[in-house]
Amino acid sequence: MDDLAKIAFLAMVNESTVEYLFGWLKGHGLGATAMKWIAAASGIAFSVAFGIDLFAAFGLTASVPVIGSVLTGLVVARGSDFLHNLGKTWGVKQPKS
């Protein structure tokens, strides 16, 4: 599997995990800001844990190797939000909690 496909898959897993475990925050006044921070933290955790580095895939290496995975985690976190918005645009209905 190529690196971009891994990142897309990781973004979907991240989105699903954040929505499933922390979706209840939306109804308690914490809303979008809290969800973005949680998505960022989990995206970074997943990318570091699985050693996914988008920058290395493009031939860019950081002097501190984990930096690539951390930055990829932020892309994964943003990607999960992007995939969520894309699903809304295409009319994918979210389950009611």
DADASUL-V723015 format. One record per backbone hydrogen bond with DSSP energy under -0.5 kcal/mol. NH is the residue of the N-H (numbers start at 1). CO is the residue of the C=O. E is the energy in kcal/mol with one decimal. If there is no record, write none. Layout:
nh=NH co=CO e=E
nh=NH co=CO e=E
This chain:
nh=6 co=2 e=-1.9
nh=7 co=3 e=-2.2
nh=8 co=4 e=-2.3
nh=9 co=5 e=-2.5
nh=10 co=6 e=-2.8
nh=11 co=7 e=-2.4
nh=12 co=8 e=-1.9
nh=13 co=9 e=-2.5
nh=14 co=10 e=-2.8
nh=15 co=11 e=-2.5
nh=16 co=12 e=-2.5
nh=17 co=13 e=-2.6
nh=18 co=14 e=-2.8
nh=19 co=15 e=-2.5
nh=20 co=16 e=-2.6
nh=21 co=17 e=-2.8
nh=22 co=18 e=-2.5
nh=23 co=19 e=-1.3
nh=25 co=22 e=-1.9
nh=26 co=23 e=-1.4
nh=27 co=24 e=-0.8
nh=28 co=25 e=-1.7
nh=29 co=26 e=-0.7
nh=30 co=25 e=-1.4
nh=31 co=25 e=-0.9
nh=34 co=30 e=-1.2
nh=35 co=31 e=-1.8
nh=36 co=32 e=-2.3
nh=37 co=33 e=-2.0
nh=38 co=34 e=-2.4
nh=39 co=35 e=-2.6
nh=40 co=36 e=-2.3
nh=41 co=37 e=-2.4
nh=42 co=38 e=-2.7
nh=43 co=39 e=-2.6
nh=44 co=40 e=-2.4
nh=45 co=41 e=-2.4
nh=46 co=42 e=-2.8
nh=47 co=43 e=-2.3
nh=48 co=44 e=-2.7
nh=49 co=45 e=-2.6
nh=50 co=46 e=-2.5
nh=51 co=47 e=-0.7
nh=51 co=48 e=-0.6
nh=52 co=47 e=-2.1
nh=53 co=51 e=-0.5
nh=57 co=53 e=-1.4
nh=58 co=54 e=-0.9
nh=58 co=55 e=-0.6
nh=59 co=56 e=-1.7
nh=60 co=55 e=-2.9
nh=61 co=59 e=-0.6
nh=65 co=63 e=-0.6
nh=67 co=64 e=-2.0
nh=68 co=65 e=-0.8
nh=69 co=65 e=-0.7
nh=70 co=66 e=-2.4
nh=71 co=67 e=-2.8
nh=72 co=68 e=-2.0
nh=73 co=69 e=-2.1
nh=74 co=70 e=-1.4
nh=75 co=71 e=-1.6
nh=76 co=72 e=-2.8
nh=77 co=73 e=-2.5
nh=78 co=74 e=-2.3
nh=79 co=75 e=-2.8
nh=80 co=76 e=-2.2
nh=81 co=77 e=-1.4
nh=82 co=78 e=-2.5
nh=83 co=79 e=-2.9
nh=84 co=80 e=-2.0
nh=85 co=81 e=-2.5
nh=86 co=82 e=-2.6
nh=87 co=83 e=-2.3
nh=88 co=84 e=-1.8
nh=89 co=85 e=-2.3
nh=90 co=86 e=-2.2
nh=91 co=88 e=-1.1
nh=92 co=87 e=-3.1
